Amino acid sequence: MSKQILVTGGTGYIGSHTVVELQNEGFDVVVVDDLSNSRIEVLDAIEKITGQRPKFEKFNLTDREKTNALFKKYPNIEAIIHFAAYKAVGESVEKPLEYYRNNLVSLMNLLENMKEHNVPNMVFSSSCTVYGQPDKLPVTEDTPRKPAESPYGNTKAISEDIMRDFSKATKGINCIALRYFNPIGAHPSALIGELPVGVPNNLVPFITQTAAGLRDELKIFGDDYDTPDGTAIRDYINVVDLAKAHVVAIDRLLNNKQKKSFEFFNVGTGEGYSVMQLVKTFIKVTGVNLKYSITGRRAGDIEKIWADTSYANNELGWKAEKSLEETLLSAWEWEKHVRNIK
């Protein structure tokens, strides 16, 4: 019998790509999502890609009773991948309480049920925001965490602490936090990709929506950073490469290969690209001209960060494989598919 994995936030951007990779590897997937930042049609696309439709439950995991009922309904869950969280840096600065309540209570409800229903494994969607603006680059897993620049980033740091303390105190509970750098791109089928509700908070959907004519121009937040071209630098990872890292992490837990009850890994490419480099690479690979303007810095943004991924590469046996060019092209193919652009 195939092993059952619960994927929270599984109709979202990274979640949907991970569900595809899990199903491709033969796992039986249960998805929970409240659809606050995703669409139900994603399930049709997942089914089209994999030939299999994941089981689906719609609710918010801050609801304790519904979360308890979920674990009773699916007694064979062997591991959880927890994506469900609010994730807009700027919005979190404006609405801190909403972010703390949603992101922390949902995690605690899951952990309680893991203990009660003997579900031993969790892979958690963390973020490189836990490092703040590092003193030294690239960032390794030994890089000290810094006070977060935003409530969103702080919820990731606090979540890691909760999992560390809970797994230490609770025999048989093991957690892996994957600290993502910047996921971009889309599935090569162009059937799933990043489709934010409302105005995008992330750079690449803003680029593709501008290229598709949905936005008048791309706004670049700040050109006075201490970087070669003045724009912020990030480590951009293809979303399919990132999804595959979750499958590897799940395998590690299911096969008891973890070395501690709480582990964390940097998941990136090891390369830093500036916003302007990204824009110019997009124009080059797609042949689409892009109108952009420079505006002021955005609250909560850091100047530059990229990963040292050697620990994840060696310990997990995982490596990001797709190039920036291929990744940006996949994002554009996805945007064209969504907008019916030939």
Secondary structure, DSSP 8 states (H G I E B T S, - for coil): ---EEEEETTTSHHHHHHHHHHHHTT-EEEEE---SSS-TTHHHHHHHHHS---EEE---TT-HHHHHHHHHH-TTEEEEEE--S---HHHHHH-HHHHHHHHHHHHHHHHHHHHHTT--EEEEEEEGGGG-S-SSSSB-TTS-----SSHHHHHHHHHHHHHHHHHHHSTT-EEEEEEE-EEE---TTSSS----SSS-SSHHHHHHHHHTTSSS-EEEE-S-SSSTTSS-EE-EEEHHHHHHHHHHHHHHHHTT--SSSEEEEEES-S--EEHHHHHHHHHHHH-----EEEE---TT--SB--B--HHHHHHH-------HHHHHHHHHHHHHHHHT--
